[in-house]
Amino acid sequence: MVDHHEESLPAAAGASDEPSPLISSRFLFVDVAAQRAKQLRRGALLRVERHLSGPHKLERLAMEEVKQQLVQYTVPEGYLGKGDGR
């Protein structure tokens, strides 16, 4: 099934099915999860199972997707993960 509501994250157009690299920078994690939460708010389909005892906020669900490496992303050239590098 194709999700027509899902816009591109900072991700490659030809994203493969292999998992994204594990994010070690908390700044990059927040950036990717925030973009994914925005997609979810606009109607994108979840990539994780929603459990009754689990998180209900889209931001938490987006973070879980990123933790499980279900979100494809690319890092812009020169990105340091800490604001503007100062």
N, C-alpha and C positions, 0 to 999 in steps of 0.2 A: 504494500500500500504506500502510495506517495503522499507526503505531507506537503500540500500546496501552500500552507500558511507559513512554513518554516523559511525564514530568510537566512542568508549566509552569515555565519559568525565570522570573526576574522579567520576564515577557513578556506582551504583550497577548493576550487570549483569541482575538481575531479577527486574528491576525497575517497579514500579506499575504505574497506571494511576493517582494516587492522586498527587496533586501539591507538589513540594519541599517546605521545610520550607523557610519562608521569610528570606532573607539575611540581617542582621543588620550591618555586618562588611563591610566597603567599600573595604577593602583589599581582602576579600573573593569574593565580588561582581566582582571586577576586574579580579581575577583569573578565576572564572567560565565563565565570559563573554569572556575573551581572548581565553579560550579553545573552547568555542562554536563558536567564530568568525573563528578560525582555521578550525573547522569542516565545516563551511559554505563556506570558501574559497576552500575547497577540494571537494565541490559538495553536501553537505548535504542539505536536503530540509528545507525550512523555516517553522517555527511553528507559525508565525504571518502573518497577511495579509499585503501585501506591498501596501501602498497607494501612489498616485502620489504626495501628499503634504507632505508625511512623509519622514523619513530618507532613504537614498539610500546606504550608506556605510554599509558593512557587520558588522562592529564593532558596529555600532549604532543599527542595527537590532538584533544582539546578545544580546546587553544590554536590549533591549525591551523584548526579550524572557525571560531573567533572571528576569526582573521586574515583568512579568506576571506569574512567577513561572512555566514556561513551560519546563525548563531544569532540569533534574534530576542530582543530584550530591551527593557525599559523602565527608565528611571531613576526611583527613588522621588523624590517631591517633597522638595526640601531636601538631596538627596544632593550632597556636595561631592567625593567620591572620595578623600578623605584622612582616613579614620577619622571622628572626630566633629567635625572642623573646628577643632581647637585648633592 
